[in-house]
Amino acid sequence: MIVTSPAHASPVPGAVAPAVELCGISKRFGETLALDGASFAVQRGQIAALLGENGAGKTTLMQILAGVQAADSGELRLAGQRVELASPRQAIARGVGMVHQHFQLVPTLTVAENILLGAPRPRFLLGRQPLHVEIAALGQRLQLPVDPAARVAELSVGERQRVELLKALWRGARVLILDEPTAVLGPLELGPFFRALRALAASGTAVVLITHKLTEVLAAADVVTVLRRGRTVARDLPIASVDGDRLGRLILGSEETAAATGEAAAAPMTPPAPALAASAPLLRLRRVSAIGQRGERALDDVDLEVWAGEIVGVAGVSGNGQRELAQVIVGLRPALAGRIALAGQEITRLPVRERLARGLGYVPEDRLGDGIAPALSVQHNLALGLFRQPRAPWLLPWRALAQRSAELVAEHDVRLQSLAQAAGQLSGGNVQKLILAREIDARPRLLIAAQPTRGLDLGATAAVRERLCRLAAGGCGVLLISEDLDEILALAQRVVVLFRGRVAGTIDRAAASAEAIGKLMLGRTADLAAAEPV
């Protein structure tokens, strides 16, 4: 084990104590040992990355720091003083704020109301208009713009994350924990986001960055700590002393596996060019428009086609109609105008269940809100795929379903206590694996995959991308909605770019590049000869 500082080190006289130090932390959930003597530290003014596979214990360790979970054993020190944080309120009072991977927001409340909810500042001293001005100014200063009056239910996932960040910073967080913060950000949002983090660190804030994206770690972090199966295998590694290969080996514990799943090789296979000899595309949208949550036109005259055996990528800055596009195709949002056809048959007015029965698969971007029933067991969530064909529950082959569920869990490496465990108790990455397992096992004719690798570790990301390629190679059409341009460039035969609800252009694989897509994402079509504006 590589540990560059002792797990139970006592403060050295005259030395500046870390802003946070976790020493010998253990935590058990039933039969599962989530943390086994883990340690971690971050200094004031430092960005410390916390890495590890899905289920390595990263989120659990930080939830203990944030007062969400209680450790079974170990010590927590803030500025050198041993403390016990029994609740998030106590952690916030001590200056510890956490932006969770699964957002802690009330959808029916406004942005300002969510930020104010539970805050220690007396509400009666804060008028609505001054509060809105204060929040808007904070967002502009940190390059995290939000509309304080907007309801959270109306926001995209990326916009909701900004609200979570502002909520923690508005409350005066001096230690800021970010759990997979870039998973919901588009590529054009990353630069401003990391500049904001660097500015926060320069002001003395201690920033903890939980992520799977090694390129971002190498670009943004000062030091790195790695967890594997609940144990700290490397701590406080200076970023200048590591590279992607070494971090991959530390995370996975195998040089061979790390080499196979490095970010440069995250898409181990590329689907062959689709055969477009069919008389009609598998999916066809013609002049489709839709209204968003706020009453705006979220989609405006969208034309789009996906052929059998083809992966079509949909790119765009968060909030430009990607979520509404997926919802309209699946039937979760009505089309205001236009027509949608699946395998040559119009489905524009069909209910969701009928669309799924005709071979539509859906991996939603909001995996907890739309992808699973959190209170139901893992096995029952996998069984939801069978209900696409109407039948009485007592006629379902439960014994065969249990066996198939166990096979899917093993095949997709879903890490859990048992099939009876509530799906909502799984880590974010394992919830994503569960949804993918269910949708792929249903053998869809067309799969809509929205942010399919968000929050997944290197190995799981590579496995998911390979499965998408195999689906396409087998004749399935895939509509890949992703804010990861590397993912789209690696997998898609064509890229459709949305800007303000319209198709700004379509680019074939041969002409696709991050620069070309980026121009369309900003609405710049006039100087882009490679694109075909629709």
C-alpha positions as CSV (number, residue, x, y, z in Angstrom):
1,M,0.0,0.0,0.0
2,I,1.2,3.5,-0.9
3,V,0.5,6.0,1.8
4,T,2.6,9.2,1.7
5,S,1.5,10.4,5.2
6,P,0.6,8.2,8.2
7,A,-3.0,7.3,8.6
8,H,-3.1,8.3,12.3
9,A,-0.5,11.1,12.3
10,S,-0.7,13.6,15.2
11,P,-0.3,17.3,14.5
12,V,3.3,18.4,14.4
13,P,4.0,21.4,16.7
14,G,4.2,24.6,14.7
15,A,2.9,22.9,11.6
16,V,-0.4,24.1,10.0
17,A,-3.0,21.4,10.5
18,P,-5.0,20.3,7.5
19,A,-8.4,21.9,7.0
20,V,-9.8,18.3,7.2
21,E,-8.3,15.1,8.3
22,L,-10.1,11.7,8.4
23,C,-8.1,9.0,10.2
24,G,-8.8,5.2,10.4
25,I,-12.4,5.6,9.3
26,S,-14.5,2.3,9.1
27,K,-18.1,1.9,8.2
28,R,-20.2,-1.2,7.7
29,F,-23.7,-1.5,6.1
30,G,-25.0,-4.9,7.1
31,E,-22.7,-7.5,5.7
32,T,-20.9,-4.9,3.5
33,L,-17.7,-3.3,4.8
34,A,-17.8,0.0,2.9
35,L,-14.8,1.6,4.6
36,D,-11.9,-0.2,6.3
37,G,-9.6,2.2,8.1
38,A,-9.6,4.8,5.4
39,S,-7.8,8.1,5.7
40,F,-7.9,11.4,3.8
41,A,-6.7,15.0,4.2
42,V,-7.1,18.3,2.5
43,Q,-5.4,21.7,3.2
44,R,-6.9,25.1,3.0
45,G,-6.5,26.6,-0.4
46,Q,-6.0,23.1,-1.9
47,I,-8.0,21.0,-4.4
48,A,-7.7,17.4,-3.4
49,A,-9.0,14.7,-5.7
50,L,-10.5,11.5,-4.3
51,L,-10.5,8.6,-6.7
52,G,-11.6,5.0,-6.8
53,E,-13.9,2.6,-8.6
54,N,-17.7,2.6,-8.1
55,G,-18.3,1.2,-4.7
56,A,-14.7,2.0,-3.4
57,G,-16.1,4.0,-0.5
58,K,-15.5,7.6,-1.8
59,T,-19.0,8.9,-1.3
60,T,-19.4,7.2,2.0
61,L,-16.2,8.7,3.4
62,M,-17.3,12.2,2.3
63,Q,-20.8,11.7,3.7
64,I,-19.2,11.0,7.1
65,L,-17.3,14.3,6.8
66,A,-20.6,16.0,5.8
67,G,-22.5,14.6,8.8
68,V,-24.8,12.5,6.6
69,Q,-23.3,9.2,7.9
70,A,-21.7,8.3,11.2
71,A,-18.5,6.4,11.2
72,D,-18.3,3.1,13.2
73,S,-14.7,4.0,14.2
74,G,-11.9,6.5,13.5
75,E,-11.3,10.2,14.0
76,L,-12.4,13.4,12.2
77,R,-10.4,16.5,12.6
78,L,-11.2,20.0,11.4
79,A,-8.2,22.4,11.6
80,G,-6.5,20.0,13.9
81,Q,-9.4,19.7,16.4
82,R,-11.2,16.4,16.8
83,V,-14.9,16.8,16.2
84,E,-18.0,14.7,15.8
85,L,-20.5,15.8,13.2
86,A,-23.9,14.1,14.0
87,S,-25.9,15.9,11.2
88,P,-25.5,17.9,8.1
89,R,-26.6,21.0,10.0
90,Q,-23.6,20.6,12.4
91,A,-21.3,20.1,9.4
92,I,-22.6,23.2,7.7
93,A,-22.2,25.2,11.0
94,R,-18.6,24.1,10.9
95,G,-18.1,25.3,7.4
96,V,-18.4,21.9,5.6
97,G,-20.6,21.8,2.5
98,M,-21.3,18.9,0.2
99,V,-22.7,18.8,-3.3
100,H,-24.1,15.3,-3.6
101,Q,-24.1,13.2,-6.7
102,H,-27.9,12.8,-6.3
103,F,-29.1,16.4,-5.7
104,Q,-30.8,17.4,-2.5
105,L,-33.3,19.8,-4.0
106,V,-37.1,20.2,-3.7
107,P,-38.4,20.3,-7.3
108,T,-41.5,22.3,-6.5
109,L,-39.5,25.2,-4.9
110,T,-37.6,28.0,-6.7
111,V,-33.9,28.2,-6.9
112,A,-33.8,30.9,-4.2
113,E,-36.1,28.9,-1.9
114,N,-33.9,25.8,-2.2
115,I,-30.8,27.8,-1.4
116,L,-32.6,29.3,1.7
117,L,-34.1,26.1,2.8
118,G,-32.5,25.0,6.1
119,A,-30.1,27.9,6.1
120,P,-29.1,29.3,9.5
121,R,-29.8,32.9,8.5
122,P,-33.3,34.1,9.7
123,R,-35.6,34.2,6.8
124,F,-37.6,37.2,8.0
125,L,-34.5,39.3,7.6
126,L,-34.2,38.4,3.9
127,G,-36.6,40.0,1.4
128,R,-37.3,38.1,-1.8
129,Q,-35.9,40.7,-4.1
130,P,-32.6,41.3,-2.2
131,L,-32.1,37.6,-1.9
132,H,-32.6,37.1,-5.6
133,V,-30.1,39.9,-6.4
134,E,-27.6,38.3,-3.9
135,I,-27.9,34.8,-5.4
136,A,-27.7,36.1,-9.0
137,A,-24.6,38.1,-8.2
138,L,-23.0,35.2,-6.5
139,G,-23.7,33.0,-9.6
140,Q,-22.3,35.6,-12.0
141,R,-19.2,36.0,-9.9
142,L,-18.5,32.3,-9.8
143,Q,-19.5,31.8,-13.4
144,L,-22.5,29.6,-12.3
145,P,-25.4,31.6,-13.6
146,V,-28.9,30.7,-12.4
147,D,-32.4,32.2,-12.4
148,P,-33.3,32.6,-8.7
149,A,-37.0,32.7,-9.5
150,A,-37.0,29.5,-11.6
151,R,-38.5,26.4,-10.1
152,V,-36.0,23.5,-9.8
153,A,-38.4,21.1,-11.6
154,E,-38.0,23.3,-14.7
155,L,-34.2,23.1,-14.7
156,S,-31.9,20.7,-16.6
157,V,-29.6,18.4,-14.6
158,G,-26.7,20.7,-15.3
159,E,-28.6,23.8,-14.0
160,R,-29.6,21.9,-10.9
161,Q,-26.0,21.2,-10.1
162,R,-25.2,25.0,-10.2
163,V,-28.0,25.5,-7.6
164,E,-26.4,22.9,-5.3
165,L,-23.0,24.6,-5.7
166,L,-24.4,28.0,-4.9
167,K,-26.4,26.7,-2.0
168,A,-23.2,25.4,-0.3
169,L,-21.2,28.5,-1.1
170,W,-24.0,30.9,-0.1
171,R,-23.9,29.2,3.4
172,G,-20.2,30.0,3.8
173,A,-18.6,26.6,3.1
174,R,-14.9,26.7,3.8
175,V,-14.6,23.0,3.0
176,L,-16.5,22.2,-0.3
177,I,-17.0,18.5,-1.2
178,L,-18.0,17.9,-4.8
179,D,-19.3,14.4,-5.7
180,E,-18.9,13.9,-9.5
181,P,-19.5,17.6,-10.2
182,T,-18.5,17.5,-13.9
183,A,-20.8,14.6,-14.7
184,V,-23.6,17.0,-15.5
185,L,-21.5,19.7,-17.2
186,G,-21.0,20.1,-20.9
187,P,-17.5,20.5,-22.4
188,L,-17.9,24.2,-22.8
189,E,-18.9,24.6,-19.1
190,L,-15.8,22.8,-17.8
191,G,-13.3,25.6,-18.3
192,P,-15.3,28.2,-16.3
193,F,-16.2,25.6,-13.7
194,F,-12.6,24.7,-13.0
195,R,-11.6,28.4,-13.0
196,A,-14.2,29.0,-10.4
197,L,-12.8,26.1,-8.3
198,R,-9.3,27.5,-8.6
199,A,-10.6,30.9,-7.5
200,L,-12.3,29.3,-4.5
201,A,-9.1,27.5,-3.6
202,A,-7.1,30.7,-3.9
203,S,-9.5,32.4,-1.5
204,G,-8.6,29.7,1.1
205,T,-11.4,27.2,0.5
206,A,-10.5,23.5,0.8
207,V,-12.0,21.7,-2.2
208,V,-12.6,17.9,-2.4
209,L,-13.2,16.6,-5.9
210,I,-14.7,13.1,-6.3
211,T,-14.4,12.1,-9.9
212,H,-13.7,9.3,-12.4
213,K,-12.2,11.5,-15.0
214,L,-8.4,11.3,-14.8
215,T,-7.8,14.1,-17.3
216,E,-9.7,16.5,-15.1
217,V,-7.9,15.4,-12.0
218,L,-4.5,16.0,-13.7
219,A,-5.7,19.4,-14.9
220,A,-7.4,20.7,-11.7
221,A,-6.2,18.9,-8.6
222,D,-3.2,19.7,-6.4
223,V,-3.0,16.3,-4.6
224,V,-4.7,12.9,-5.1
225,T,-5.9,10.2,-2.7
226,V,-7.1,6.8,-4.0
227,L,-9.5,4.3,-2.3
228,R,-9.8,0.7,-3.3
229,R,-12.4,-1.5,-1.6
230,G,-12.8,0.8,1.3
231,R,-9.1,1.2,2.0
232,T,-6.7,4.1,1.3
233,V,-4.0,2.8,-1.1
234,A,-2.5,6.2,-1.8
235,R,-2.8,9.5,0.0
236,D,-1.7,13.1,-0.7
237,L,0.1,12.3,-3.9
238,P,1.3,15.5,-5.5
239,I,-0.3,15.9,-8.9
240,A,3.1,16.5,-10.5
241,S,4.3,13.1,-9.4
242,V,1.5,11.0,-11.2
243,D,0.1,10.5,-14.6
244,G,-3.0,8.8,-16.0
245,D,-1.4,5.3,-16.2
246,R,-0.2,5.4,-12.6
247,L,-3.6,6.5,-11.3
248,G,-5.3,3.8,-13.4
249,R,-3.1,1.2,-11.8
250,L,-3.8,2.5,-8.3
251,I,-7.5,2.7,-8.9
252,L,-7.9,-0.8,-10.4
253,G,-5.1,-2.6,-8.7
254,S,-4.0,-4.2,-12.0
255,E,-1.6,-2.8,-14.6
256,E,-3.1,-5.0,-17.3
257,T,-6.7,-3.9,-16.5
258,A,-5.6,-0.2,-16.1
259,A,-4.0,-0.3,-19.5
260,A,-7.2,-1.8,-21.1
261,T,-9.4,0.8,-19.5
262,G,-7.5,4.1,-19.7
263,E,-9.4,7.1,-20.9
264,A,-7.6,7.1,-24.2
265,A,-8.9,3.5,-24.8
266,A,-12.3,3.9,-23.1
267,A,-14.0,2.9,-26.3
268,P,-12.3,-0.4,-27.2
269,M,-14.3,-1.0,-30.3
270,T,-16.0,1.2,-32.9
271,P,-19.3,0.1,-34.5
272,P,-19.2,-0.6,-38.2
273,A,-20.9,1.9,-40.6
274,P,-24.6,1.1,-40.6
275,A,-26.2,-0.5,-43.7
276,L,-28.6,2.2,-44.9
277,A,-30.3,0.0,-47.5
278,A,-33.5,-0.2,-45.5
279,S,-36.5,1.6,-47.0
280,A,-36.9,3.8,-43.9
281,P,-34.9,4.8,-40.9
282,L,-35.6,3.1,-37.6
283,L,-36.4,6.4,-35.9
284,R,-37.6,9.5,-37.8
285,L,-38.6,12.9,-36.3
286,R,-40.1,15.4,-38.7
287,R,-40.6,19.0,-37.6
288,V,-41.1,18.0,-33.9
289,S,-41.7,20.8,-31.4
290,A,-42.3,20.7,-27.7
291,I,-42.9,23.0,-24.8
292,G,-40.6,22.9,-21.8
293,Q,-41.4,23.1,-18.1
294,R,-41.3,26.9,-18.1
295,G,-43.6,27.3,-21.1
296,E,-40.8,28.0,-23.5
297,R,-40.4,26.2,-26.8
298,A,-37.8,23.6,-25.8
299,L,-37.8,21.9,-29.2
300,D,-38.4,23.8,-32.4
301,D,-38.9,22.0,-35.7
302,V,-36.5,19.2,-35.0
303,D,-35.7,16.8,-37.8
304,L,-33.7,13.7,-36.9
305,E,-33.1,10.1,-38.1
306,V,-31.5,7.0,-36.7
307,W,-31.0,4.0,-38.9
308,A,-30.7,0.4,-37.8
309,G,-27.1,-0.4,-36.7
310,E,-26.3,3.3,-36.3
311,I,-25.2,5.3,-33.3
312,V,-26.2,8.9,-33.6
313,G,-24.8,11.3,-31.0
314,V,-26.7,14.4,-29.8
315,A,-24.5,17.1,-28.4
316,G,-25.2,20.5,-26.9
317,V,-24.7,22.7,-23.9
318,S,-26.9,21.6,-21.1
319,G,-30.4,23.0,-21.3
320,N,-30.6,23.3,-25.1
321,G,-33.3,20.7,-25.5
322,Q,-31.5,17.4,-25.0
323,R,-33.7,16.3,-22.1
324,E,-36.9,17.3,-23.9
325,L,-35.8,15.4,-27.0
326,A,-35.5,12.2,-25.1
327,Q,-38.8,12.7,-23.3
328,V,-40.7,13.4,-26.5
329,I,-39.4,10.3,-28.2
330,V,-40.2,8.1,-25.2
331,G,-43.6,9.8,-24.7
332,L,-42.9,11.4,-21.3
333,R,-43.6,14.8,-22.9
334,P,-46.2,15.5,-25.6
335,A,-45.1,16.8,-29.0
336,L,-46.6,20.2,-29.7
337,A,-46.2,19.6,-33.4
338,G,-44.6,17.2,-35.8
339,R,-44.5,13.4,-36.3
340,I,-42.4,10.6,-34.7
341,A,-42.1,7.2,-36.4
342,L,-40.5,4.0,-35.1
343,A,-39.7,1.3,-37.6
344,G,-42.0,3.0,-40.1
345,Q,-45.0,3.3,-37.8
346,E,-46.1,6.6,-36.3
347,I,-45.9,6.7,-32.5
348,T,-46.5,10.4,-31.9
349,R,-49.6,9.9,-29.8
350,L,-48.9,6.5,-28.3
351,P,-48.5,6.2,-24.5
352,V,-45.1,5.3,-23.1
353,R,-45.9,1.7,-22.4
354,E,-46.9,1.1,-26.0
355,R,-43.7,2.7,-27.3
356,L,-41.6,0.4,-25.0
357,A,-43.6,-2.6,-26.1
358,R,-42.7,-1.7,-29.7
359,G,-39.0,-2.0,-28.9
360,L,-38.0,1.4,-27.5
361,G,-35.4,1.3,-24.7
362,Y,-34.6,4.3,-22.5
363,V,-31.7,5.2,-20.2
364,P,-32.7,8.6,-18.7
365,E,-30.3,11.2,-17.5
366,D,-32.1,11.5,-14.1
367,R,-31.4,7.9,-13.0
368,L,-33.0,8.2,-9.6
369,G,-36.0,10.2,-10.6
370,D,-36.8,8.5,-13.9
371,G,-34.7,5.3,-14.1
372,I,-35.6,3.2,-11.1
373,A,-38.1,2.8,-8.3
374,P,-35.7,3.5,-5.4
375,A,-37.8,1.7,-2.7
376,L,-38.1,-1.5,-4.7
377,S,-35.5,-4.2,-4.7
378,V,-32.8,-4.6,-7.3
379,Q,-34.6,-7.7,-8.6
380,H,-37.9,-6.0,-8.9
381,N,-36.3,-3.1,-10.7
382,L,-34.8,-5.6,-13.2
383,A,-38.3,-7.2,-13.5
384,L,-39.8,-3.9,-14.7
385,G,-38.5,-4.7,-18.1
386,L,-40.9,-7.7,-18.2
387,F,-44.0,-5.5,-17.6
388,R,-43.6,-3.9,-21.0
389,Q,-45.6,-6.9,-22.2
390,P,-48.9,-6.8,-20.2
391,R,-49.3,-9.8,-17.9
392,A,-50.5,-10.5,-14.4
393,P,-47.7,-10.3,-11.7
394,W,-48.6,-13.8,-10.5
395,L,-47.9,-15.1,-14.0
396,L,-44.3,-13.8,-14.0
397,P,-41.6,-16.5,-13.8
398,W,-40.1,-15.3,-10.6
399,R,-37.7,-18.2,-10.1
400,A,-36.3,-17.7,-13.6
401,L,-36.3,-13.9,-13.1
402,A,-34.2,-14.3,-9.9
403,Q,-31.6,-16.4,-11.8
404,R,-31.5,-13.9,-14.7
405,S,-31.2,-11.0,-12.3
406,A,-28.2,-12.6,-10.7
407,E,-26.7,-13.1,-14.2
408,L,-27.2,-9.5,-15.1
409,V,-25.8,-8.2,-11.9
410,A,-22.7,-10.3,-12.4
411,E,-22.4,-9.4,-16.1
412,H,-22.7,-5.7,-15.5
413,D,-20.7,-5.7,-12.3
414,V,-23.4,-4.2,-10.2
415,R,-22.0,-4.2,-6.7
416,L,-24.6,-4.8,-4.0
417,Q,-25.4,-6.7,-0.8
418,S,-28.2,-8.9,-2.3
419,L,-30.9,-8.8,-5.0
420,A,-33.3,-7.9,-2.2
421,Q,-31.5,-4.7,-1.5
422,A,-33.4,-1.5,-2.3
423,A,-32.2,-0.1,-5.5
424,G,-32.0,3.4,-4.0
425,Q,-29.3,2.2,-1.6
426,L,-26.9,1.6,-4.4
427,S,-24.1,4.0,-5.3
428,G,-24.8,6.3,-8.3
429,G,-22.6,4.3,-10.6
430,N,-24.2,1.0,-9.6
431,V,-27.7,2.5,-10.2
432,Q,-26.5,3.4,-13.7
433,K,-25.2,-0.1,-14.3
434,L,-28.6,-1.5,-13.1
435,I,-30.6,0.6,-15.5
436,L,-28.3,-0.3,-18.4
437,A,-28.5,-4.0,-17.6
438,R,-32.3,-3.9,-17.6
439,E,-32.6,-1.9,-20.8
440,I,-30.0,-3.8,-22.8
441,D,-31.5,-7.2,-21.6
442,A,-34.9,-6.1,-23.0
443,R,-33.2,-6.3,-26.5
444,P,-34.5,-2.9,-27.8
445,R,-34.8,-2.1,-31.5
446,L,-33.9,1.5,-30.6
447,L,-32.1,2.6,-27.4
448,I,-32.1,6.2,-26.2
449,A,-29.1,6.5,-24.0
450,A,-28.9,9.8,-22.1
451,Q,-25.6,10.3,-20.3
452,P,-25.1,6.5,-20.1
453,T,-21.6,6.7,-18.6
454,R,-22.1,9.6,-16.2
455,G,-20.6,8.7,-12.8
456,L,-19.1,5.4,-13.9
457,D,-15.5,4.5,-13.3
458,L,-13.0,3.8,-16.1
459,G,-13.6,0.1,-16.3
460,A,-17.4,0.5,-16.3
461,T,-17.3,3.3,-18.8
462,A,-15.3,1.1,-21.2
463,A,-17.7,-1.8,-20.7
464,V,-20.8,0.4,-21.4
465,R,-19.3,1.9,-24.5
466,E,-18.5,-1.6,-25.8
467,R,-22.0,-2.8,-25.1
468,L,-23.5,0.1,-27.1
469,C,-21.2,-0.7,-30.0
470,R,-22.3,-4.4,-29.8
471,L,-26.0,-3.3,-29.8
472,A,-25.4,-1.3,-32.9
473,A,-23.4,-4.1,-34.6
474,G,-26.4,-6.3,-33.9
475,G,-28.8,-4.0,-35.7
476,C,-30.1,-1.9,-32.9
477,G,-30.2,1.9,-33.4
478,V,-28.7,4.0,-30.6
479,L,-29.5,7.7,-29.9
480,L,-26.6,8.7,-27.7
481,I,-27.3,12.0,-25.8
482,S,-24.1,12.9,-24.1
483,E,-22.3,16.0,-22.9
484,D,-19.0,14.1,-23.1
485,L,-17.6,15.1,-26.5
486,D,-14.9,12.4,-26.3
487,E,-17.6,9.8,-25.9
488,I,-19.6,11.1,-28.9
489,L,-16.5,11.4,-31.1
490,A,-15.5,7.8,-30.2
491,L,-18.9,6.2,-30.8
492,A,-21.1,8.1,-33.1
493,Q,-21.3,7.8,-36.9
494,R,-23.2,11.1,-37.0
495,V,-23.4,14.0,-34.6
496,V,-26.6,16.1,-34.3
497,V,-26.0,19.4,-32.3
498,L,-28.8,21.2,-30.6
499,F,-28.8,24.9,-29.9
500,R,-31.8,26.6,-28.3
501,G,-34.0,23.7,-29.2
502,R,-33.1,23.6,-32.8
503,V,-30.8,21.4,-34.8
504,A,-27.8,23.7,-35.5
505,G,-26.2,21.1,-37.7
506,T,-25.3,17.5,-38.4
507,I,-21.8,16.3,-38.8
508,D,-20.6,13.0,-40.2
509,R,-17.9,11.1,-38.4
510,A,-15.2,11.9,-40.9
511,A,-15.7,15.7,-40.4
512,A,-16.4,15.6,-36.7
513,S,-14.1,17.2,-34.2
514,A,-14.4,18.9,-30.8
515,E,-13.8,22.3,-32.5
516,A,-16.5,21.7,-35.2
517,I,-19.0,20.5,-32.6
518,G,-18.2,23.3,-30.2
519,K,-18.9,26.0,-32.8
520,L,-22.4,24.5,-33.5
521,M,-23.0,24.2,-29.7
522,L,-22.5,28.0,-29.6
523,G,-24.8,28.5,-32.5
524,R,-22.1,29.4,-35.0
525,T,-23.1,27.7,-38.3
526,A,-22.1,30.3,-40.9
527,D,-18.4,29.5,-40.7
528,L,-18.7,25.8,-40.4
529,A,-18.5,24.2,-43.9
530,A,-18.3,20.7,-42.5
531,A,-21.8,20.9,-40.9
532,E,-25.0,20.5,-42.8
533,P,-27.5,22.9,-41.1
534,V,-31.0,21.4,-40.9
